[in-house]
Amino acid sequence: METPVLSGLARRIVQEGILSSEAASKASQQAAQDKIPFITHLVQRKLADAKSLAMVCADEFGYPYFDLAALEKEAQPSELVSEKLIRQHNVMPLFKRGSRLYLALSDPTNQQALSDIQFNTGLMTDAVIVEDDKLHNAIEKYLDNPTGGLGDITDNDLDELDVQAVKDDEKQEGGSDADDAPIVRFVNKMLLDAVRMGSSDLHFEPYEKVYRVRFRTDGVLHEVAKPPQQLGVRIAARLKVMSSMDLAERRKPQDGRIKLKISKNKAIDFRVNTLPTLWGEKVVLRILDSESAKMGIDALGYEDDQKEMYLAALARPQGMILVTGPTGSGKTVSLYTGLNILNTTERNISTAEDPAEINLEGINQVNVNNKVGLGFAEALRAFLRQDPDVIMVGEIRDGETAEIAIQAANTGHLVFSTLHTNDAPSAFTRLIGMGTEPFLVADAIEAIMAQRLVRTLCPECKTEQEVSKDYLLKVDFPPTQISNAKFWHGTGCDVCGERGYQGRTGIYELLLNSEAIQALVIDRAAATVIGQQARSEGMLTLRDYGWNRALAGVTSIEEVLRVTQAAEDPEAEPKENF
């Protein structure tokens, strides 16, 4: 076996005994493929300790090391470096001394960052090495990230928040009720609280005798406020004004968008929908996160072999990659993470979405609009006349869209799309049920990935949990693993808001097409038969993957059961059997 050729930094890391030469070479290649710095890849994959890497980098390049825990935020210069440069190069201004600007970075090989910022600011730039994981968090706080930088906004600032409607061509009518200061303050507070909590959706719900506000946090709805029921109409009116909807129209659903500017550097986008109900208009807001697709494939939580299979599917020149799962299961983020990997100057990428939630530079994004005759099928036909390499269809909803997408996949294009099915094998039968010929489906599909999001246990209050053997057998836990199985659960603390969970991660069921599966699809075999064949070829089911996450202490057994719908009868409730 040939000795891998390593760069200076990678070679030094090997010499220090942090990694073997083979591991360093593989990590270097993978980092280049994922378009992330070598140091960041090592830290994200937990291949090396962030502090040890920082010390080696500082010594190798002769730069000083700085512990970000000792950083005085008041000493940091503000508005010297643009947010674009900070995010592009993953650097942060530490302090300014005369005409010299000291920049925190974790990748000392990124000399371009020093040059670009020097040119942009007119200051001499000096590098200071910091730990990679701490740097990411520090940058988000420095830029007033929604999860950390809103603490400076007080109740006195609620009236002054800059709210912009994304669309301004709608007719606006309304009275003073929507602009009353108490209503404005309440709505602004709800929006900010949702962002602070890391919620994904806000529900403003009218009922006969009560009005309530709920947030969906980590996939679960929680009631957060009960304003007086008579204020419901004015709250809905305020939200419609913010999103440039027609105030006079209360009989039909409406869609809009809000851009909430919370600081000079940070704005939060919301997608807004109204629905006429028996007791008034219900308004639901979805918080849109444009950065989620740029977090890298390692942040999605794949097993190593699944990650390799997904990357192998992405490397194919043609075929179809499907992602399935219910609404809110992270399908869009998974698709865009794949598109981000493929997003190079050599490829022409076009997407049709309803609507486009994630903005990604270098990709041609189209919002479908059925009112003007631009549906998924029409957008697909247009794409095929635009010399595409990669096509993404937000969702395959009908036979016409399915047929065009499959034809595109069979004629030299890589096609991404989503379906609403419970598992991966069911995607074959769903496409055939839409009227597509089985042999075309069998030939076009390269990979199908079913996914769910499970809540991750809070690291501060996670404790080991006793689970009975009888219960594990009852929920189909692998009998061979019971003897050594350990599980954890969250008891609740101030950090996680007494929920026991903090954040979410994905569990996946990745099916790669094979000759045996193709034969079954052509014969119109049932999804269960296709699933059996896929499992015999090594496919992990959603449940299997969930068990692995629970055994690793990432999530709890009851969370796996909740998400994979294991407990079909009341007797199988987890908490009653522990």
BAMI-926695 format. One line per 3 residues: number of its first residue (from 1); for each residue x, y, z of C-alpha. Coordinates in nm, 4 decimals. Example, Ala and Ser with C-alpha at 12.3 -4.5 7.8 and 13.67 -1.06 7.14 Angstrom:
2
1	1.2300/-0.4500/0.7800; 1.3670/-0.1060/0.7140
end
This chain:
578
1	0.0000/0.0000/0.0000; 0.1339/0.3433/-0.0997; 0.2098/0.5923/0.1733
4	-0.0407/0.8764/0.1383; 0.0994/1.2201/0.0528; 0.0012/1.4646/0.3252
7	0.0056/1.8422/0.3458; 0.2269/2.0161/0.5989; -0.0457/2.0554/0.8610
10	-0.1788/1.7010/0.8166; 0.1752/1.5651/0.8346; 0.2380/1.7540/1.1602
13	-0.0862/1.6161/1.3077; 0.0326/1.2649/1.2205; 0.3763/1.3329/1.3728
16	0.2104/1.4446/1.6972; 0.0309/1.1098/1.7152; -0.3173/1.2620/1.6923
19	-0.4062/1.0650/1.3754; -0.2582/0.7847/1.1698; -0.1358/0.8727/0.8214
22	-0.4164/0.6691/0.6638; -0.6841/0.8387/0.8773; -0.5372/1.1825/0.8059
25	-0.5312/1.1175/0.4322; -0.8909/0.9919/0.4298; -1.0059/1.2881/0.6404
28	-0.8266/1.5323/0.4105; -0.9949/1.3865/0.1023; -1.3365/1.3826/0.2681
31	-1.3001/1.7436/0.3862; -1.2157/1.8514/0.0318; -1.5181/1.6620/-0.0998
34	-1.7501/1.8203/0.1586; -1.5994/2.1654/0.0924; -1.5129/2.2308/0.4561
37	-1.1764/2.3043/0.6194; -0.9642/2.0073/0.7233; -0.9603/2.1141/1.0895
40	-1.3389/2.1631/1.0953; -1.3889/1.8149/0.9494; -1.1706/1.6572/1.2190
43	-1.3604/1.8329/1.4972; -1.7101/1.7661/1.3559; -1.6335/1.3982/1.3066
46	-1.4749/1.3822/1.6539; -1.1567/1.2436/1.5033; -0.9430/1.4713/1.7188
49	-0.9745/1.7037/2.0175; -1.0327/2.0663/1.9181; -0.7881/2.2065/2.1739
52	-0.5093/1.9662/2.0774; -0.5558/2.0591/1.7110; -0.5478/2.4304/1.7946
55	-0.2210/2.3880/1.9874; -0.0629/2.1990/1.6966; -0.1811/2.4609/1.4443
58	-0.0448/2.7455/1.6575; 0.2926/2.5772/1.6960; 0.3208/2.4737/1.3298
61	0.2445/2.8207/1.1904; 0.3905/3.0303/1.4700; 0.0580/3.1941/1.5577
64	-0.0558/3.2700/1.9141; -0.3264/3.0542/2.0745; -0.6246/3.2136/2.2463
67	-0.8950/3.0578/2.4646; -1.2302/3.2062/2.3600; -1.3672/3.1405/2.7084
70	-1.1546/3.4358/2.8233; -1.2867/3.6692/2.5534; -1.4194/4.0067/2.6655
73	-1.7048/4.0867/2.4294; -1.6769/4.4565/2.5022; -1.3277/4.4607/2.3538
76	-1.4395/4.3154/2.0203; -1.4538/4.5676/1.7364; -1.7955/4.5906/1.5755
79	-1.8920/4.6697/1.2157; -1.5323/4.6477/1.0925; -1.5746/4.3219/0.9019
82	-1.8863/4.2352/0.7014; -2.0984/3.9351/0.7965; -2.0401/3.7925/0.4485
85	-1.6604/3.7803/0.4997; -1.6944/3.6422/0.8534; -1.9162/3.3548/0.7393
88	-1.7268/3.2945/0.4167; -1.3926/3.2513/0.5914; -1.5140/3.1379/0.9358
91	-1.3191/3.4088/1.1172; -1.4072/3.6575/1.3891; -1.2540/3.9918/1.4900
94	-1.1011/3.9637/1.8368; -0.9563/4.3093/1.9041; -0.7974/4.6070/1.7311
97	-0.4667/4.7630/1.8290; -0.3896/5.0763/1.6316; -0.3802/4.9774/1.2645
100	-0.3694/4.6032/1.3376; -0.6754/4.3794/1.3507; -0.6444/4.0427/1.5280
103	-0.8639/3.7689/1.3809; -0.9692/3.4440/1.5472; -0.9518/3.1451/1.3135
106	-0.9190/2.7685/1.3486; -0.7698/2.6924/1.0061; -0.4238/2.8498/0.9766
109	-0.3981/2.7495/0.6098; -0.6719/3.0000/0.5213; -0.4383/3.2843/0.4307
112	-0.6991/3.4167/0.1884; -0.9092/3.5255/0.4870; -0.6318/3.7518/0.6146
115	-0.5798/3.9026/0.2682; -0.9493/3.9619/0.1955; -1.0180/4.1245/0.5323
118	-0.7016/4.3343/0.5082; -0.8131/4.4603/0.1664; -1.1690/4.5208/0.2890
121	-1.0792/4.7069/0.6096; -0.7477/4.8710/0.5188; -0.5979/4.7299/0.8416
124	-0.3061/4.4944/0.8920; -0.4411/4.1521/0.9898; -0.2882/3.9038/1.2340
127	-0.4118/3.5478/1.2902; -0.4888/3.4069/1.6342; -0.5600/3.0333/1.6604
130	-0.8715/2.9255/1.8520; -1.0597/2.5996/1.8984; -1.2847/2.5203/1.6025
133	-1.5980/2.4224/1.7944; -1.5803/2.7288/2.0184; -1.5239/2.9532/1.7158
136	-1.8509/2.8507/1.5482; -2.0528/2.9374/1.8601; -1.8632/3.2614/1.9162
139	-1.9266/3.3775/1.5590; -2.2997/3.3170/1.5906; -2.3135/3.5184/1.9125
142	-2.1011/3.7927/1.7589; -2.3402/3.8214/1.4643; -2.6502/3.8222/1.6817
145	-2.7623/3.4758/1.5854; -3.1256/3.4008/1.6754; -3.0292/3.1256/1.9139
148	-2.7868/3.3366/2.1121; -2.7861/3.7005/2.0183; -3.1367/3.8075/2.1042
151	-3.0681/3.8439/2.4704; -2.9813/4.2091/2.4212; -3.3316/4.2891/2.2975
154	-3.5448/4.4063/2.5871; -3.9167/4.4680/2.6204; -3.8519/4.8335/2.5491
157	-3.7222/4.7393/2.2049; -4.0298/4.5451/2.0991; -4.2009/4.8500/1.9524
160	-3.8971/4.9423/1.7438; -3.8297/4.6148/1.5627; -3.8044/4.6508/1.1864
163	-4.0681/4.4352/1.0195; -4.0695/4.4023/0.6414; -4.3137/4.2138/0.4242
166	-4.1379/4.0175/0.1561; -4.4153/4.0897/-0.0959; -4.5323/4.4473/-0.1266
169	-4.7652/4.4225/-0.4249; -5.0663/4.3086/-0.2262; -5.3470/4.5445/-0.1438
172	-5.3426/4.6516/0.2180; -5.6451/4.7775/0.3995; -5.6910/4.8029/0.7636
175	-5.7603/5.0056/1.0636; -5.5800/5.1152/1.3697; -5.6640/4.7980/1.5575
178	-5.3795/4.6107/1.3904; -5.1337/4.8857/1.4785; -5.2254/4.9237/1.8455
181	-4.9080/4.9320/2.0548; -5.0082/4.6415/2.2874; -5.0881/4.4167/1.9910
184	-4.7642/4.5111/1.8142; -4.5622/4.4405/2.1292; -4.7335/4.1070/2.1931
187	-4.6849/3.9789/1.8380; -4.3214/4.0935/1.8285; -4.2585/3.9238/2.1624
190	-4.4073/3.5959/2.0349; -4.1874/3.6047/1.7246; -3.8716/3.6732/1.9251
193	-3.9547/3.4137/2.1908; -4.0030/3.1504/1.9210; -3.6663/3.2307/1.7654
196	-3.4955/3.2288/2.1062; -3.6409/2.8856/2.1860; -3.5304/2.7414/1.8527
199	-3.8893/2.6723/1.7495; -3.9844/2.5845/1.3937; -4.3509/2.6960/1.3870
202	-4.5862/2.9361/1.5669; -4.9606/2.8665/1.5915; -5.2090/3.1475/1.6699
205	-5.5383/2.9662/1.7330; -5.8900/3.1042/1.8009; -6.1562/2.8956/1.9769
208	-6.5032/2.9672/2.1088; -6.3981/3.0749/2.4580; -6.0171/3.0906/2.4510
211	-5.7316/3.2044/2.2283; -5.3975/3.0318/2.2554; -5.0483/3.0543/2.1086
214	-4.8374/2.7407/2.0653; -4.4777/2.6890/1.9516; -4.3458/2.3743/1.7877
217	-4.0069/2.3164/1.9477; -3.8006/2.0081/1.8641; -4.1023/1.8710/1.6776
220	-4.3496/1.8965/1.9697; -4.6133/2.1671/2.0254; -4.6106/2.3595/2.3567
223	-4.8621/2.6178/2.4731; -4.6852/2.9455/2.5542; -4.9584/3.2095/2.5904
226	-5.3320/3.2594/2.6316; -5.4167/3.6198/2.5439; -5.7765/3.7412/2.5931
229	-6.0054/3.5725/2.3438; -6.1438/3.9040/2.2149; -5.7953/4.0050/2.0940
232	-5.7816/3.7209/1.8417; -5.9126/3.9268/1.5502; -5.6631/4.2076/1.6160
235	-5.3698/3.9630/1.6486; -5.4625/3.8009/1.3174; -5.4973/4.1466/1.1596
238	-5.1525/4.2474/1.2829; -4.9930/3.9345/1.1393; -5.1711/3.9928/0.8062
241	-5.0474/4.3517/0.7928; -4.6914/4.2344/0.8635; -4.7078/3.9840/0.5769
244	-4.8908/4.2124/0.3266; -5.2076/4.0073/0.3114; -5.5530/4.1385/0.2268
247	-5.7113/4.2365/0.5566; -6.0611/4.2428/0.4094; -6.0427/3.8785/0.2985
250	-6.1305/3.6441/0.5850; -6.3064/3.3690/0.3914; -6.0099/3.2165/0.2045
253	-5.6634/3.0992/0.3111; -5.3799/3.3408/0.2334; -5.0022/3.3085/0.2125
256	-4.7375/3.5676/0.2891; -4.3845/3.6200/0.4200; -4.2326/3.8350/0.6923
259	-3.8739/3.9524/0.7289; -3.8019/4.0494/1.0892; -3.4822/4.2524/1.1245
262	-3.3547/4.2006/1.4769; -3.0171/4.3694/1.4306; -2.7994/4.5271/1.1683
265	-2.6527/4.1893/1.0755; -2.9397/3.9499/1.1270; -3.2878/3.9083/0.9857
268	-3.5301/3.6211/1.0367; -3.7705/3.5095/0.7628; -4.1162/3.3701/0.8384
271	-4.3600/3.1985/0.6015; -4.7168/3.2891/0.7017; -5.0452/3.1111/0.6267
274	-5.3978/3.1974/0.7395; -5.6867/2.9508/0.7610; -6.0537/3.0441/0.8223
277	-6.1857/2.8330/1.1099; -6.5166/2.8176/1.2929; -6.4134/3.0860/1.5457
280	-6.1864/3.3053/1.3370; -5.8647/3.2958/1.1388; -5.5883/3.0622/1.2543
283	-5.2429/3.1885/1.1603; -4.9370/2.9613/1.1384; -4.5841/3.0925/1.0878
286	-4.2895/2.8780/0.9788; -3.9432/3.0064/1.0725; -3.7157/2.9713/0.7709
289	-3.3478/2.8954/0.8253; -3.1318/2.9627/0.5194; -2.8177/2.8421/0.6966
292	-2.9471/2.4904/0.7654; -2.8442/2.3563/0.4241; -2.4908/2.4809/0.4675
295	-2.4116/2.2965/0.7889; -2.2502/2.0029/0.6061; -2.3382/1.6372/0.5674
298	-2.1696/1.5384/0.8965; -2.4219/1.7444/1.0927; -2.7166/1.5378/0.9654
301	-2.6328/1.2358/1.1826; -2.5732/0.9608/0.9233; -2.4010/0.6370/1.0140
304	-2.0622/0.6134/0.8412; -2.1741/0.3502/0.5900; -2.4960/0.5416/0.5130
307	-2.3003/0.8590/0.4534; -2.0715/0.6796/0.2086; -2.3707/0.5311/0.0242
310	-2.5432/0.8707/0.0020; -2.2264/1.0352/-0.1308; -2.1871/0.7513/-0.3825
313	-2.5445/0.8134/-0.5049; -2.4683/1.1865/-0.5377; -2.1662/1.1053/-0.7515
316	-2.3809/0.9296/-1.0152; -2.4257/1.1257/-1.3384; -2.7943/1.0365/-1.3698
319	-3.0817/0.8754/-1.1856; -3.3318/0.9749/-0.9179; -3.2724/1.0240/-0.5460
322	-3.5907/1.0352/-0.3390; -3.6341/1.1519/0.0200; -3.9538/1.0431/0.1945
325	-4.1162/1.1263/0.5229; -4.3967/1.3339/0.6762; -4.4052/1.7126/0.6845
328	-4.1375/1.8541/0.9155; -3.9060/1.5523/0.8997; -3.6124/1.7445/0.7536
331	-3.6488/1.6330/0.3908; -3.5718/1.9771/0.2460; -3.2542/2.0148/0.4515
334	-3.1310/1.6705/0.3421; -3.1971/1.7523/-0.0233; -3.0278/2.0889/-0.0040
337	-2.7293/1.9450/0.1771; -2.6846/1.7129/-0.1202; -2.7361/1.9993/-0.3662
340	-2.4810/2.2086/-0.1775; -2.2224/1.9329/-0.2253; -2.2979/1.9276/-0.5996
343	-2.3117/2.3071/-0.6286; -2.0026/2.3804/-0.8381; -1.9408/2.6039/-1.1367
346	-1.9371/2.2977/-1.3638; -2.3000/2.2072/-1.2915; -2.6288/2.3719/-1.3843
349	-2.8737/2.3108/-1.0989; -3.2429/2.4078/-1.1090; -3.5097/2.3577/-0.8436
352	-3.8890/2.3851/-0.8440; -4.0347/2.4401/-0.4960; -4.3589/2.5388/-0.3270
355	-4.2250/2.7698/-0.1953; -3.8446/2.7983/-0.1912; -3.7557/2.8055/0.1791
358	-3.3755/2.7912/0.1610; -3.1847/3.0391/-0.0521; -2.8621/2.8992/-0.1943
361	-2.6349/3.0991/-0.4216; -2.5479/2.9275/-0.7492; -2.8772/2.7373/-0.7763
364	-3.1637/2.8463/-1.0020; -3.4698/2.8351/-0.7764; -3.8255/2.8587/-0.9072
367	-4.1404/2.9054/-0.7002; -4.4259/2.7080/-0.8520; -4.7472/2.9042/-0.8929
370	-5.0503/2.7048/-1.0002; -5.2592/3.0223/-1.0331; -5.0586/3.1235/-1.3407
373	-5.0166/2.7696/-1.4735; -4.6649/2.7074/-1.3383; -4.6878/2.3771/-1.1554
376	-4.4180/2.1194/-1.0887; -4.4793/1.9501/-1.4253; -4.4561/2.2792/-1.6191
379	-4.1399/2.3822/-1.4331; -3.9826/2.0421/-1.5072; -4.0541/2.0758/-1.8799
382	-3.8912/2.4196/-1.8774; -3.5861/2.2869/-1.6898; -3.5258/2.0225/-1.9563
385	-3.4890/2.3016/-2.2126; -3.2386/2.4847/-1.9902; -2.9455/2.2432/-2.0342
388	-2.9643/2.1067/-1.6761; -2.7242/1.8743/-1.4965; -2.9139/1.8446/-1.1682
391	-3.2869/1.8995/-1.1128; -3.4728/1.9187/-0.7822; -3.8509/1.8902/-0.7673
394	-3.9920/1.9928/-0.4321; -4.2527/1.7156/-0.4263; -4.3931/1.4573/-0.6668
397	-4.7688/1.4968/-0.6218; -4.9189/1.3519/-0.9399; -4.8577/1.1105/-1.2234
400	-4.7593/1.3802/-1.4745; -4.4828/1.5172/-1.2526; -4.3662/1.1641/-1.1707
403	-4.3477/1.0679/-1.5388; -4.1483/1.3753/-1.6432; -3.9099/1.3422/-1.3455
406	-3.8439/0.9754/-1.4204; -3.7897/1.0494/-1.7907; -3.5381/1.3158/-1.6921
409	-3.3604/1.0683/-1.4611; -3.3411/0.8134/-1.7430; -3.2007/1.0609/-1.9961
412	-2.8809/1.1759/-1.8339; -2.9952/1.3997/-1.5470; -2.9620/1.3654/-1.1713
415	-3.3057/1.4281/-1.0203; -3.3879/1.4957/-0.6549; -3.7392/1.4941/-0.5131
418	-3.9574/1.4071/-0.2142; -4.2556/1.1826/-0.1510; -4.4883/1.1418/0.1441
421	-4.4505/0.7731/0.2321; -4.3944/0.6008/0.5645; -4.0824/0.4126/0.4561
424	-3.8377/0.3805/0.1678; -3.9781/0.0673/-0.0066; -4.3256/0.2255/-0.0288
427	-4.1863/0.4910/-0.2649; -4.1713/0.2342/-0.5467; -4.5348/0.1351/-0.5075
430	-4.6443/0.4982/-0.4711; -4.4827/0.5973/-0.8042; -4.6329/0.2937/-0.9796
433	-4.9699/0.3787/-0.8268; -4.9456/0.7218/-0.9906; -4.9485/0.5492/-1.3295
436	-4.5759/0.5270/-1.4058; -4.4605/0.2079/-1.5769; -4.2792/-0.0233/-1.3314
439	-3.9793/-0.0804/-1.5610; -3.9223/0.2981/-1.5827; -3.9394/0.3334/-1.2031
442	-3.7031/0.0396/-1.1525; -3.4510/0.1830/-1.3972; -3.4636/0.5464/-1.2820
445	-3.4298/0.5255/-0.9046; -3.0797/0.5125/-0.7575; -3.1556/0.5632/-0.3884
448	-3.4522/0.6246/-0.1573; -3.4080/0.7680/0.1895; -3.6844/0.7717/0.4478
451	-3.6161/0.9913/0.7467; -3.7536/1.1227/1.0745; -3.6300/1.3710/1.3313
454	-3.5892/1.2567/1.6927; -3.5281/1.4847/1.9864; -3.1803/1.4614/2.1359
457	-3.1347/1.4259/2.5089; -3.0202/1.7286/2.7035; -2.6530/1.6717/2.7944
460	-2.6972/1.8508/3.1271; -2.9724/1.6299/3.2723; -2.9255/1.3027/3.0826
463	-2.9260/1.0032/3.3200; -2.9168/0.6279/3.2721; -3.2523/0.4529/3.2664
466	-3.3564/0.1026/3.3664; -3.5683/-0.0754/3.1040; -3.7164/-0.4209/3.1613
469	-3.6264/-0.7105/2.9328; -3.9932/-0.7961/2.8820; -4.0675/-0.4461/2.7585
472	-3.7743/-0.4488/2.5158; -3.8973/-0.7755/2.3677; -4.2460/-0.6310/2.3446
475	-4.1273/-0.3377/2.1322; -3.9210/-0.5646/1.9022; -3.5796/-0.4629/2.0322
478	-3.3147/-0.7036/1.8925; -3.2912/-0.9889/2.1481; -2.9176/-1.0330/2.0845
481	-2.8466/-0.6799/2.2101; -3.0612/-0.6832/2.5249; -2.7940/-0.8150/2.7628
484	-2.5576/-0.5224/2.7071; -2.8170/-0.2541/2.6297; -2.8059/0.0767/2.8186
487	-3.0581/0.3557/2.7766; -3.0815/0.7170/2.8927; -3.3532/0.9703/2.9505
490	-3.3718/1.3415/3.0334; -3.4971/1.4409/3.3761; -3.5444/1.8091/3.2848
493	-3.3419/2.1127/3.3872; -3.3160/2.4887/3.3336; -3.0977/2.4436/3.0244
496	-3.3614/2.2463/2.8318; -3.6658/2.4186/2.9828; -3.7543/2.1103/3.1898
499	-3.8245/1.9132/2.8712; -3.5307/1.6710/2.8984; -3.4490/1.7251/2.5320
502	-3.2515/1.9860/2.3439; -3.2317/1.9892/1.9655; -3.3064/1.7162/1.7102
505	-3.1143/1.4739/1.4936; -3.2124/1.2545/1.2015; -3.2719/0.8821/1.1797
508	-3.2590/0.7334/0.8317; -3.3631/0.4354/0.6233; -3.1444/0.4348/0.3100
511	-3.2412/0.1954/0.0300; -3.0008/0.1528/-0.2617; -3.1495/0.0050/-0.5765
514	-3.0161/-0.3324/-0.6912; -3.0884/-0.5878/-0.9610; -3.2914/-0.7994/-0.7191
517	-3.5015/-0.4996/-0.6114; -3.5458/-0.3902/-0.9731; -3.6867/-0.7348/-1.0569
520	-3.9355/-0.7099/-0.7700; -4.0453/-0.3605/-0.8782; -4.1004/-0.4739/-1.2390
523	-4.3133/-0.7629/-1.1044; -4.5178/-0.5080/-0.9026; -4.4203/-0.6692/-0.5711
526	-4.5659/-0.5293/-0.2497; -4.3649/-0.2782/-0.0475; -4.3204/-0.5335/0.2328
529	-4.1559/-0.7795/-0.0078; -3.9250/-0.5065/-0.1417; -3.8439/-0.4101/0.2163
532	-3.7493/-0.7690/0.3056; -3.5129/-0.7838/0.0106; -3.3560/-0.4474/0.1014
535	-3.3004/-0.5594/0.4606; -3.1370/-0.8787/0.3384; -2.8969/-0.6542/0.1433
538	-2.8046/-0.4621/0.4576; -3.0597/-0.1809/0.4789; -3.1201/-0.0444/0.8291
541	-3.4851/0.0351/0.8987; -3.5894/0.3543/1.0750; -3.6451/0.1508/1.3901
544	-3.3001/-0.0132/1.3671; -3.1363/0.3247/1.3221; -3.3366/0.4638/1.6124
547	-3.2205/0.1806/1.8395; -2.8592/0.2660/1.7501; -2.9174/0.6315/1.8429
550	-3.0800/0.5302/2.1729; -2.7964/0.2898/2.2601; -2.5454/0.5657/2.1866
553	-2.7201/0.7934/2.4380; -2.8239/1.0426/2.1710; -3.1969/0.9997/2.2285
556	-3.4344/0.8002/2.4477; -3.6169/0.4763/2.3775; -3.9559/0.6456/2.4166
559	-3.8568/0.9068/2.1580; -3.7632/0.6337/1.9091; -4.0974/0.4657/1.9671
562	-4.2859/0.7936/1.9304; -4.1253/0.8835/1.6004; -4.1278/0.5362/1.4433
565	-4.4855/0.4721/1.5593; -4.3992/0.1578/1.7458; -4.6545/0.1818/2.0217
568	-4.9795/0.1046/1.8436; -5.1770/0.0097/2.1500; -5.2087/0.1817/2.4853
571	-5.0324/-0.0993/2.6677; -4.7129/-0.0221/2.4808; -4.6671/0.3214/2.6292
574	-4.2975/0.3413/2.7223; -4.3202/0.5049/3.0627; -4.5555/0.2371/3.1974
577	-4.3173/-0.0468/3.1232; -3.9862/0.0771/3.2582
end
